Amino acid sequence: MLISDLKSTCENCQGSGFKAGIEEWGGIQTNFSKFCMDCSGRGFNLTELGKNLWDLYLPMLKELIKEEFNKK
C-alpha cells in the first residue's frame, strides 16, 4: 500500500493548502479564510480507502489519548 492509496492532492489548491481567491458569480473575491475550502488547508483529501482506515483507527486513537491523560 502506498500513501497515494490513502490520500490525493487537492484539485482546488493543487496541494498548497491555500487558495488566494474564490470565484463567485463570474468575479474573483478575496479568500478571507486564508486556506483552501475543499481540503481545510491540508493540501490533500482522503481517498475512500483513507477514510475507511481513519474511521477504523480513530476510536483506538481516542482511547489511547484518553488513557495517557488519565495517567497524569
N, C-alpha and C positions, 0 to 999 in steps of 0.2 A: 504494500500500500504506500502510495506517495502522498505528500502533503497536498498536491494538486487534486487528489481524490476527495479531500475534505473541504477545501476552500477554493474559491475562484476570485480573480481580481475584479474589483467593482468596475462595471462598464461606465458608470456615470462619471467617476473621477479618475479613471484609469489607474487606480491603486494609490493615488496621492493622499486620499482621505480628506481632501479639500476641494470644493467647487467654488470658484470665485464669484460666479453669478448664476442666477437661475432664470430660465426663460419662462415668461409668463405673458400670454396674450400678444405674442409677436415682439416683445421687447425684453431687454435684459435688465434684471433688477439685482441689487446688491444682496448677497447671501449673508445676512447678519448673524446667522448661527455659527459661522466660521468653520463648518465641517460639512461634508457630503451628507445629504439627507438619506441616501439609499443605504450606505454602509455605516452610518453614525461615526464617521471619521476613522474607521479601522483600515480602510483601503481594500477590504475583501468582504465577500459574503460566503456563508457556509453553503456547501452543496447539500443535497438530500442526505447523503451518507454522513457528512459532517454534522448535520442537525440531529440525525439519529444517534450518533455517538455522544453528542453533547447531552441529549436527553437521557441517555443511559448512564453517563458518568456524573451528571450534576447532583443527584441525590447523595451519592457517595462522597463527593467533594464537600457538600454542605455538612454532612455528618462528621467528616474529618476536621473541618474548621471548627465546628461546634465542640468537638472533643478537646481540641487544642485550647480553646477559650476557657473551657471548664477546668483545665489543668492549672491555670494561672490563678 
